[in-house]
């Protein structure tokens, strides 16, 4: 489709993403065929992503406990996903059709409505797994993130930077999971569906983050840009910490939860997993020249 003259690049991105979403429409309430019983010969979360997998205690666990631990970590990952995206989408809804800032025009708002619809569908899909195979969605125990006073462009840069960061983390785990050869059918479908939709969401996040960084740079707001980068680096660290939750350890009868979590957090394999997804974030920040020091 030919671009209309005088329109901002993010409007063209919104049009493309609308077409992409509409080609892949789905009815959220029957998208997943939840199996009646989980298969105990297949994993509910990739064994290599189980946080204790590289810890010495893992070798002491029975096969049944290992399977249950993977289930509990899958439930926790889905719960973390729900709470993280709910918080960010809550900030997105007031932007619809407001038409005061970049990405609030009618075309962009049409895409944002699809974005929000897909995120709400994800919540239904993820909660469906938690309610059927666990004790419901785990409570949100994560701390609120800092929201300092910034310019309108700075607020939007921070907002979209945080969404992008979260979705890169979630998408990285999704990709490992749906490619995992011995993952059970329902879990595999959920990871695949989520990853497919998030590809469009990340494209929008990147377009909006770049637009607002460009505006701040054009205004000479280098001090604010540096502050935003520090805040986003802090958000990366927050996800690394919050995503390592010890509740699955308690659910399978393990003790010394704080000690176990502390030991897992410094395992080289855990650090490598974090490096794999955080490098994707840092690479994009570098591409758009969002630096901590100007």
Secondary structure, 3 states (H helix, E strand, C coil): CCCCCCCCHHHHHHHHHHHHHHHCCCCCCCCCCCCCCCCCCCECCCHHHCCCCCCHHHHHCCHHHHHHHHHHHHHHHHHHHHHHHHHHHHHHHCCCCCCCCCCCCHHHHHHHHHHHHHHHHHHHHHHHHHHHHCCCCCCCCCCCCCCCCCCHHHHHHHHHHHHHHHHHHHHHHHHHHHHCCCECHHHHHHHHHHHHHHHHHHHHHHHHHHHHHHHHHHCCCHHHHHHHHHHHHHHHHHHHHHCCCCHHHHHCCCCCHHHHHHHHHCCHHHHHHHHHHHHHHHHHHHHCCCCCCC
